[in-house]
Amino acid sequence: MSFTARQIAALLGGELYGNPDAAVSDVAPIESAQPHQLSFITDDKYLPYLATSHAGVVLVSKGLKVTDEGLQDKAIIFVENARGAMAQLLQLVAKAMNPARTGIEQPSFISEGVTVPEDAYIGAFAYIGRNVRLGKGVQIYPHVFIGDNAVIGDNTLIYAGTRIYHDCRIGADCILHAGVVIGSDGFGFEPDAEGVNRKIQQIGNVIIEDDVEIGANTTIDRAMMGSTVIRRNAKLDNLIQIGHNVEVGESTILCAQVGIAGSTKVGSHCILAGQVGVTGHIEIADHSVFAGKTGVTGNIRKAGTYSGIPAIDAANWRRSMVCVKQLPDIIKQLNKQEKK
C-alpha cells in the first residue's frame, strides 16, 4: 500500500514542502531510509541526515531549523510533533496490515449463555467460561482462557495464550499480549504454630481500566480481598510482576522486569524503568520517575527523579557514585596517614 506526500500531509494536517507526488510504502530511520520509505525527525541532532538521506518523505517537528540544503528534492512535512504524527500513521498501517477479525473458529469452547457479539472474534482452542460478558469488537486469539464471570470491554484485543482468571474485569480498548496472566493468586501465606506455611485464600479480583496495554508474560495477581487495580491508560511492558492489592495509577508506565509487592499504590503519570523493585504497603507520589534497577523501599511523598538502593534523589545518587569510585584512593590515603 502506497501513500503520496500530499495524502499524508492532508491526513496529519501538516505543511508540505517539495514534491507532493512523492510516494512511500514503508518506514525507516532517517539515516538509512530509501526513496520508497517515510521517516521522521524530532531532534536537531538528526537534521544533518536530511542532506544525505534518500527518504522519499520526511516528517519534521515544527521549530527545528531546516536549511534549504536540507529540503533539496525531498517531500518534507512539518507537523507539531513528528514522533506523534509517525505514531498516528503507524497505527493506520498496522490496522491495514492486521485488520480486525470476526467469527468463531473451531474447535473452541464457549459456555452456554455467553453472548458473542457479531463483530467479535474467538480464535481456535479458546475457552470462554460461564457468565462471561464480551464487549463489541473484542478480539480473542487462539488458546486464550477466560474464567467464569469475567468481563471483557469493547474492542479489547487479547493475544494468544493469555489467561484471565474468574471474576476479573478488563476495560475497553485494552491490549493484552501473549502469555499475560490476569488474576492468578496473590502470594499470601501465614505460618502456623508448627512453622508450616498455610495458604491465605485470595478471594478478590483484578480490575483493568480502559486503554491499558500489558506486555507479553506479565502477571497481575488477584487481591486477597477487594481488587488489584490498573488505572486507565497505564502501559506495562513485558515480564512485569504486580502483586496482590496493588494499584497502578492512570497513565503510569512500567518497563520490563519491574516488580511491585502487595498493597502498594503507585501514583499517576509515573515512570518505573527496567528492573525497578518496589516493596509492599507503600505509596508513591504522582509524577515520580525511577531509573533502572532502583530499589524503592519506603514511601515516596514528593514527585521527582530517583535512583539507587534505597531510592534517593537521582542527583544525589550520581554524586554519591562519584564518591564510591574514589573510595579506593581515599582508603589508601587513610592507610598512609595511619602508618605515619
C-alpha positions as a LaTeX table, in Angstrom:
\begin{tabular}{lrrr}
\hline
Residue & $x$ (\AA) & $y$ (\AA) & $z$ (\AA) \\
\hline
Met1 & 0.00 & 0.00 & 0.00 \\
Ser2 & 1.43 & 3.33 & $-1.11$ \\
Phe3 & 0.68 & 6.90 & 0.02 \\
Thr4 & 1.73 & 10.20 & $-1.51$ \\
Ala5 & 3.18 & 13.11 & 0.41 \\
Arg6 & 0.03 & 15.09 & $-0.41$ \\
Gln7 & $-2.18$ & 12.40 & 1.17 \\
Ile8 & $-0.01$ & 12.15 & 4.26 \\
Ala9 & 0.09 & 15.92 & 4.77 \\
Ala10 & $-3.70$ & 16.13 & 4.46 \\
Leu11 & $-4.16$ & 13.30 & 6.94 \\
Leu12 & $-1.82$ & 14.86 & 9.51 \\
Gly13 & $-2.74$ & 18.50 & 8.88 \\
Gly14 & 0.91 & 19.25 & 8.13 \\
Glu15 & 2.66 & 21.82 & 5.95 \\
Leu16 & 4.08 & 20.20 & 2.81 \\
Tyr17 & 7.24 & 21.37 & 1.03 \\
Gly18 & 8.70 & 19.69 & $-2.01$ \\
Asn19 & 7.28 & 17.02 & $-4.28$ \\
Pro20 & 3.61 & 16.37 & $-3.39$ \\
Asp21 & 3.56 & 13.21 & $-5.53$ \\
Ala22 & 6.44 & 11.50 & $-3.73$ \\
Ala23 & 5.08 & 8.08 & $-2.81$ \\
Val24 & 6.11 & 5.86 & 0.11 \\
Ser25 & 5.09 & 2.35 & 1.12 \\
Asp26 & 7.36 & 1.67 & 4.10 \\
Val27 & 9.05 & 3.39 & 7.06 \\
Ala28 & 12.67 & 3.54 & 8.17 \\
Pro29 & 15.10 & 5.60 & 10.32 \\
Ile30 & 16.27 & 8.80 & 8.66 \\
Glu31 & 19.88 & 7.63 & 8.37 \\
Ser32 & 19.01 & 4.51 & 6.34 \\
Ala33 & 15.71 & 5.34 & 4.63 \\
Gln34 & 15.29 & 4.79 & 0.88 \\
Pro35 & 13.12 & 6.67 & $-1.66$ \\
His36 & 10.11 & 4.42 & $-1.04$ \\
Gln37 & 10.28 & 4.96 & 2.72 \\
Leu38 & 8.92 & 7.54 & 5.18 \\
Ser39 & 11.00 & 8.81 & 8.10 \\
Phe40 & 10.81 & 11.48 & 10.78 \\
Ile41 & 12.99 & 13.93 & 12.74 \\
Thr42 & 12.19 & 15.29 & 16.20 \\
Asp43 & 15.64 & 16.44 & 17.32 \\
Asp44 & 18.25 & 18.87 & 15.98 \\
Lys45 & 20.96 & 16.22 & 16.10 \\
Tyr46 & 19.28 & 14.30 & 13.28 \\
Leu47 & 18.88 & 17.32 & 10.97 \\
Pro48 & 22.25 & 16.76 & 9.22 \\
Tyr49 & 20.86 & 13.49 & 7.85 \\
Leu50 & 18.38 & 15.46 & 5.74 \\
Ala51 & 21.18 & 16.41 & 3.37 \\
Thr52 & 22.23 & 12.80 & 2.78 \\
Ser53 & 19.10 & 10.72 & 3.41 \\
His54 & 17.32 & 9.10 & 0.48 \\
Ala55 & 13.95 & 9.08 & 2.27 \\
Gly56 & 11.05 & 9.90 & $-0.03$ \\
Val57 & 9.03 & 11.72 & 2.64 \\
Val58 & 10.23 & 13.10 & 5.97 \\
Leu59 & 8.11 & 14.33 & 8.88 \\
Val60 & 9.82 & 17.17 & 10.76 \\
Ser61 & 8.73 & 18.74 & 14.03 \\
Lys62 & 7.93 & 22.44 & 13.74 \\
Gly63 & 10.52 & 24.61 & 15.41 \\
Leu64 & 13.52 & 22.71 & 14.06 \\
Lys65 & 15.71 & 24.86 & 11.83 \\
Val66 & 15.75 & 23.21 & 8.42 \\
Thr67 & 18.02 & 24.79 & 5.79 \\
Asp68 & 17.35 & 24.89 & 2.05 \\
Glu69 & 20.07 & 22.29 & 1.68 \\
Gly70 & 18.03 & 20.01 & 3.92 \\
Leu71 & 14.94 & 20.38 & 1.76 \\
Gln72 & 16.59 & 19.54 & $-1.57$ \\
Asp73 & 14.31 & 17.35 & $-3.70$ \\
Lys74 & 12.57 & 15.65 & $-0.78$ \\
Ala75 & 8.99 & 15.94 & 0.38 \\
Ile76 & 9.12 & 17.49 & 3.83 \\
Ile77 & 6.01 & 17.66 & 6.02 \\
Phe78 & 6.19 & 19.95 & 9.03 \\
Val79 & 3.98 & 18.87 & 11.94 \\
Glu80 & 3.70 & 19.85 & 15.60 \\
Asn81 & 5.20 & 16.58 & 16.82 \\
Ala82 & 6.88 & 14.34 & 14.25 \\
Arg83 & 7.09 & 11.36 & 16.56 \\
Gly84 & 3.40 & 11.64 & 17.46 \\
Ala85 & 2.49 & 12.03 & 13.78 \\
Met86 & 4.56 & 8.96 & 12.95 \\
Ala87 & 2.75 & 7.02 & 15.66 \\
Gln88 & $-0.58$ & 8.07 & 14.16 \\
Leu89 & 0.47 & 6.83 & 10.72 \\
Leu90 & 1.84 & 3.55 & 12.09 \\
Gln91 & $-1.48$ & 2.92 & 13.80 \\
Leu92 & $-3.27$ & 3.22 & 10.47 \\
Val93 & $-0.71$ & 0.99 & 8.75 \\
Ala94 & $-0.98$ & $-1.63$ & 11.50 \\
Lys95 & $-4.75$ & $-1.75$ & 11.12 \\
Ala96 & $-4.37$ & $-2.21$ & 7.37 \\
Met97 & $-1.79$ & $-4.98$ & 7.81 \\
Asn98 & $-3.69$ & $-6.80$ & 10.56 \\
Pro99 & $-7.39$ & $-5.96$ & 10.23 \\
Ala100 & $-9.87$ & $-6.96$ & 12.92 \\
Arg101 & $-11.18$ & $-10.50$ & 12.58 \\
Thr102 & $-14.71$ & $-11.76$ & 13.06 \\
Gly103 & $-16.33$ & $-15.10$ & 13.70 \\
Ile104 & $-15.78$ & $-18.11$ & 15.92 \\
Glu105 & $-13.08$ & $-20.59$ & 14.95 \\
Gln106 & $-13.39$ & $-24.25$ & 15.81 \\
Pro107 & $-12.55$ & $-26.05$ & 17.92 \\
Ser108 & $-13.25$ & $-23.59$ & 20.74 \\
Phe109 & $-15.42$ & $-23.79$ & 23.87 \\
Ile110 & $-17.97$ & $-21.14$ & 24.76 \\
Ser111 & $-20.13$ & $-21.80$ & 27.79 \\
Glu112 & $-23.89$ & $-21.76$ & 27.45 \\
Gly113 & $-25.44$ & $-18.35$ & 27.96 \\
Val114 & $-22.39$ & $-16.40$ & 26.78 \\
Thr115 & $-23.30$ & $-13.92$ & 24.05 \\
Val116 & $-20.66$ & $-13.36$ & 21.40 \\
Pro117 & $-21.16$ & $-10.04$ & 19.56 \\
Glu118 & $-21.43$ & $-10.31$ & 15.79 \\
Asp119 & $-18.29$ & $-8.27$ & 15.24 \\
Ala120 & $-16.19$ & $-10.22$ & 17.76 \\
Tyr121 & $-13.54$ & $-12.84$ & 17.04 \\
Ile122 & $-12.94$ & $-16.04$ & 19.03 \\
Gly123 & $-9.82$ & $-17.96$ & 17.95 \\
Ala124 & $-9.38$ & $-21.72$ & 17.85 \\
Phe125 & $-8.94$ & $-23.55$ & 21.18 \\
Ala126 & $-10.13$ & $-20.55$ & 23.19 \\
Tyr127 & $-12.12$ & $-21.26$ & 26.37 \\
Ile128 & $-14.84$ & $-18.88$ & 27.50 \\
Gly129 & $-16.26$ & $-19.66$ & 30.96 \\
Arg130 & $-19.72$ & $-19.25$ & 32.44 \\
Asn131 & $-21.35$ & $-15.83$ & 32.61 \\
Val132 & $-18.50$ & $-14.14$ & 30.77 \\
Arg133 & $-19.50$ & $-10.81$ & 29.24 \\
Leu134 & $-17.85$ & $-9.89$ & 25.96 \\
Gly135 & $-17.94$ & $-6.35$ & 24.58 \\
Lys136 & $-18.39$ & $-5.33$ & 20.98 \\
Gly137 & $-15.47$ & $-5.94$ & 18.67 \\
Val138 & $-13.39$ & $-7.99$ & 21.11 \\
Gln139 & $-10.54$ & $-9.96$ & 19.54 \\
Ile140 & $-9.73$ & $-13.17$ & 21.40 \\
Tyr141 & $-6.87$ & $-15.06$ & 19.77 \\
Pro142 & $-6.27$ & $-18.84$ & 19.92 \\
His143 & $-5.56$ & $-20.62$ & 23.21 \\
Val144 & $-6.93$ & $-17.82$ & 25.38 \\
Phe145 & $-8.59$ & $-18.84$ & 28.67 \\
Ile146 & $-11.26$ & $-16.59$ & 30.18 \\
Gly147 & $-12.64$ & $-17.76$ & 33.53 \\
Asp148 & $-16.17$ & $-17.60$ & 34.89 \\
Asn149 & $-17.81$ & $-14.20$ & 35.44 \\
Ala150 & $-15.03$ & $-12.27$ & 33.73 \\
Val151 & $-15.85$ & $-9.08$ & 31.82 \\
Ile152 & $-14.05$ & $-8.01$ & 28.64 \\
Gly153 & $-14.71$ & $-4.46$ & 27.38 \\
Asp154 & $-15.40$ & $-3.23$ & 23.87 \\
Asn155 & $-12.64$ & $-3.51$ & 21.24 \\
Thr156 & $-10.17$ & $-5.15$ & 23.60 \\
Leu157 & $-7.51$ & $-7.30$ & 21.94 \\
Ile158 & $-6.31$ & $-10.43$ & 23.74 \\
Tyr159 & $-3.40$ & $-12.24$ & 22.10 \\
Ala160 & $-2.70$ & $-15.96$ & 22.08 \\
Gly161 & $-2.09$ & $-17.84$ & 25.30 \\
Thr162 & $-3.39$ & $-15.18$ & 27.66 \\
Arg163 & $-5.09$ & $-16.39$ & 30.87 \\
Ile164 & $-7.77$ & $-14.31$ & 32.57 \\
Tyr165 & $-8.99$ & $-15.88$ & 35.80 \\
His166 & $-12.51$ & $-15.84$ & 37.16 \\
Asp167 & $-14.25$ & $-12.59$ & 38.21 \\
Cys168 & $-11.63$ & $-10.30$ & 36.65 \\
Arg169 & $-12.65$ & $-7.23$ & 34.66 \\
Ile170 & $-10.87$ & $-5.88$ & 31.61 \\
Gly171 & $-11.89$ & $-2.47$ & 30.26 \\
Ala172 & $-12.43$ & $-1.21$ & 26.72 \\
Asp173 & $-9.69$ & $-0.67$ & 24.12 \\
Cys174 & $-7.11$ & $-2.68$ & 26.04 \\
Ile175 & $-4.33$ & $-4.82$ & 24.55 \\
Leu176 & $-3.09$ & $-7.93$ & 26.35 \\
His177 & $-0.09$ & $-9.54$ & 24.69 \\
Ala178 & 0.77 & $-13.23$ & 24.51 \\
Gly179 & 1.17 & $-15.07$ & 27.78 \\
Val180 & $-0.30$ & $-12.42$ & 30.08 \\
Val181 & $-1.83$ & $-13.83$ & 33.27 \\
Ile182 & $-4.52$ & $-11.77$ & 34.99 \\
Gly183 & $-5.90$ & $-12.83$ & 38.35 \\
Ser184 & $-3.58$ & $-15.59$ & 39.48 \\
Asp185 & $-3.44$ & $-15.94$ & 43.27 \\
Gly186 & $-1.61$ & $-13.33$ & 45.28 \\
Phe187 & 1.44 & $-14.61$ & 47.14 \\
Gly188 & $-0.13$ & $-14.89$ & 50.58 \\
Phe189 & 0.90 & $-17.39$ & 53.29 \\
Glu190 & 0.87 & $-17.49$ & 57.08 \\
Pro191 & 2.96 & $-19.92$ & 59.15 \\
Asp192 & 1.02 & $-21.97$ & 61.71 \\
Ala193 & 2.18 & $-22.94$ & 65.21 \\
Glu194 & 4.49 & $-25.59$ & 63.73 \\
Gly195 & 6.01 & $-23.16$ & 61.22 \\
Val196 & 4.20 & $-24.67$ & 58.25 \\
Asn197 & 3.25 & $-22.06$ & 55.66 \\
Arg198 & $-0.53$ & $-22.11$ & 55.20 \\
Lys199 & $-2.14$ & $-20.54$ & 52.17 \\
Ile200 & $-4.28$ & $-17.43$ & 52.63 \\
Gln201 & $-7.10$ & $-17.69$ & 50.14 \\
Gln202 & $-7.12$ & $-14.87$ & 47.59 \\
Ile203 & $-10.81$ & $-14.11$ & 47.02 \\
Gly204 & $-10.55$ & $-10.68$ & 45.36 \\
Asn205 & $-10.11$ & $-9.90$ & 41.68 \\
Val206 & $-8.22$ & $-7.72$ & 39.19 \\
Ile207 & $-9.68$ & $-4.65$ & 37.51 \\
Ile208 & $-8.01$ & $-3.34$ & 34.36 \\
Glu209 & $-9.48$ & 0.01 & 33.32 \\
Asp210 & $-9.82$ & 1.32 & 29.73 \\
Asp211 & $-6.95$ & 1.86 & 27.27 \\
Val212 & $-4.38$ & $-0.23$ & 29.15 \\
Glu213 & $-1.68$ & $-2.18$ & 27.32 \\
Ile214 & 0.04 & $-5.13$ & 29.01 \\
Gly215 & 3.20 & $-6.71$ & 27.58 \\
Ala216 & 3.95 & $-10.38$ & 27.00 \\
Asn217 & 4.26 & $-12.70$ & 30.00 \\
Thr218 & 3.36 & $-10.04$ & 32.53 \\
Thr219 & 1.45 & $-11.29$ & 35.58 \\
Ile220 & $-1.03$ & $-9.37$ & 37.73 \\
Asp221 & $-2.15$ & $-11.11$ & 40.93 \\
Arg222 & $-5.72$ & $-11.01$ & 42.21 \\
Ala223 & $-6.35$ & $-9.26$ & 45.50 \\
Met224 & $-6.63$ & $-11.14$ & 48.78 \\
Met225 & $-9.79$ & $-9.07$ & 49.34 \\
Gly226 & $-11.06$ & $-6.25$ & 47.16 \\
Ser227 & $-9.24$ & $-5.57$ & 43.88 \\
Thr228 & $-5.84$ & $-5.18$ & 42.31 \\
Val229 & $-6.33$ & $-2.18$ & 40.02 \\
Ile230 & $-4.56$ & $-0.92$ & 36.91 \\
Arg231 & $-5.93$ & 2.55 & 36.11 \\
Arg232 & $-6.79$ & 3.81 & 32.64 \\
Asn233 & $-4.09$ & 4.44 & 30.04 \\
Ala234 & $-1.37$ & 2.70 & 32.09 \\
Lys235 & 1.23 & 0.97 & 29.89 \\
Leu236 & 3.01 & $-2.15$ & 31.13 \\
Asp237 & 5.99 & $-3.72$ & 29.39 \\
Asn238 & 6.91 & $-7.43$ & 29.17 \\
Leu239 & 7.80 & $-9.63$ & 32.15 \\
Ile240 & 6.36 & $-7.49$ & 34.93 \\
Gln241 & 5.08 & $-8.82$ & 38.27 \\
Ile242 & 2.26 & $-6.94$ & 40.01 \\
Gly243 & 1.41 & $-8.23$ & 43.49 \\
His244 & $-1.98$ & $-8.52$ & 45.16 \\
Asn245 & $-3.95$ & $-5.38$ & 46.05 \\
Val246 & $-1.53$ & $-3.14$ & 44.16 \\
Glu247 & $-2.90$ & $-0.03$ & 42.48 \\
Val248 & $-1.13$ & 1.40 & 39.44 \\
Gly249 & $-2.16$ & 4.96 & 38.63 \\
Glu250 & $-3.51$ & 6.50 & 35.46 \\
Ser251 & $-1.07$ & 6.88 & 32.54 \\
Thr252 & 1.79 & 5.33 & 34.51 \\
Ile253 & 4.49 & 3.46 & 32.57 \\
Leu254 & 6.16 & 0.31 & 33.89 \\
Cys255 & 9.15 & $-1.00$ & 31.94 \\
Ala256 & 10.38 & $-4.58$ & 31.63 \\
Gln257 & 11.01 & $-6.69$ & 34.74 \\
Val258 & 9.51 & $-4.23$ & 37.20 \\
Gly259 & 8.27 & $-5.94$ & 40.34 \\
Ile260 & 5.75 & $-4.39$ & 42.72 \\
Ala261 & 4.97 & $-6.11$ & 46.02 \\
Gly262 & 1.50 & $-6.34$ & 47.52 \\
Ser263 & $-0.71$ & $-3.44$ & 48.63 \\
Thr264 & 1.50 & $-0.71$ & 47.18 \\
Lys265 & $-0.09$ & 2.29 & 45.48 \\
Val266 & 1.78 & 3.79 & 42.54 \\
Gly267 & 0.59 & 7.26 & 41.55 \\
Ser268 & $-0.46$ & 8.57 & 38.16 \\
His269 & 1.93 & 9.58 & 35.37 \\
Cys270 & 4.86 & 7.78 & 36.99 \\
Ile271 & 7.68 & 6.03 & 35.12 \\
Leu272 & 9.39 & 2.94 & 36.53 \\
Ala273 & 12.32 & 1.97 & 34.31 \\
Gly274 & 13.59 & $-1.58$ & 33.80 \\
Gln275 & 14.07 & $-3.86$ & 36.80 \\
Val276 & 12.81 & $-1.37$ & 39.37 \\
Gly277 & 11.79 & $-3.20$ & 42.52 \\
Val278 & 9.12 & $-1.81$ & 44.84 \\
Thr279 & 8.43 & $-3.09$ & 48.34 \\
Gly280 & 4.92 & $-3.67$ & 49.64 \\
His281 & 2.48 & $-1.46$ & 51.59 \\
Ile282 & 3.90 & 1.89 & 50.48 \\
Glu283 & 2.68 & 4.84 & 48.42 \\
Ile284 & 4.41 & 6.58 & 45.52 \\
Ala285 & 3.55 & 10.15 & 44.58 \\
Asp286 & 2.20 & 11.15 & 41.18 \\
His287 & 4.77 & 12.08 & 38.51 \\
Ser288 & 7.60 & 10.15 & 40.16 \\
Val289 & 10.35 & 8.73 & 37.92 \\
Phe290 & 12.69 & 5.86 & 38.87 \\
Ala291 & 15.87 & 4.96 & 36.99 \\
Gly292 & 16.60 & 1.35 & 36.06 \\
Lys293 & 17.31 & $-1.08$ & 38.93 \\
Thr294 & 16.18 & 1.39 & 41.58 \\
Gly295 & 15.02 & $-0.21$ & 44.82 \\
Val296 & 12.02 & 1.59 & 46.33 \\
Thr297 & 11.89 & 0.58 & 49.99 \\
Gly298 & 9.74 & 3.31 & 51.50 \\
Asn299 & 7.08 & 5.90 & 50.75 \\
Ile300 & 7.84 & 8.47 & 48.05 \\
Arg301 & 5.97 & 11.58 & 49.16 \\
Lys302 & 7.27 & 14.05 & 46.58 \\
Ala303 & 7.39 & 13.90 & 42.77 \\
Gly304 & 10.94 & 13.72 & 41.45 \\
Thr305 & 13.54 & 11.53 & 39.79 \\
Tyr306 & 15.06 & 8.78 & 41.92 \\
Ser307 & 17.91 & 6.26 & 41.67 \\
Gly308 & 19.77 & 3.76 & 43.81 \\
Ile309 & 19.00 & 1.24 & 46.55 \\
Pro310 & 17.30 & 2.52 & 48.58 \\
Ala311 & 15.85 & 5.12 & 46.25 \\
Ile312 & 17.18 & 8.65 & 46.74 \\
Asp313 & 17.15 & 11.83 & 44.67 \\
Ala314 & 18.86 & 10.97 & 41.37 \\
Ala315 & 21.25 & 13.94 & 41.50 \\
Asn316 & 22.39 & 12.95 & 45.00 \\
Trp317 & 22.81 & 9.35 & 43.85 \\
Arg318 & 25.05 & 10.41 & 40.95 \\
Arg319 & 27.22 & 12.47 & 43.29 \\
Ser320 & 27.41 & 9.52 & 45.68 \\
Met321 & 28.58 & 7.21 & 42.88 \\
Val322 & 31.42 & 9.62 & 42.11 \\
Cys323 & 32.49 & 9.30 & 45.75 \\
Val324 & 32.22 & 5.50 & 45.61 \\
Lys325 & 34.64 & 5.42 & 42.68 \\
Gln326 & 37.09 & 7.45 & 44.74 \\
Leu327 & 36.91 & 5.18 & 47.80 \\
Pro328 & 39.96 & 3.01 & 46.94 \\
Asp329 & 42.18 & 6.09 & 46.70 \\
Ile330 & 40.68 & 7.56 & 49.86 \\
Ile331 & 41.36 & 4.33 & 51.76 \\
Lys332 & 44.96 & 4.29 & 50.53 \\
Gln333 & 45.40 & 7.82 & 51.79 \\
Leu334 & 43.90 & 6.91 & 55.17 \\
Asn335 & 46.21 & 3.91 & 55.48 \\
Lys336 & 49.20 & 6.08 & 54.77 \\
Gln337 & 48.11 & 8.54 & 57.43 \\
Glu338 & 47.65 & 5.74 & 59.97 \\
Lys339 & 51.18 & 4.42 & 59.30 \\
Lys340 & 52.59 & 7.88 & 59.88 \\
\hline
\end{tabular}
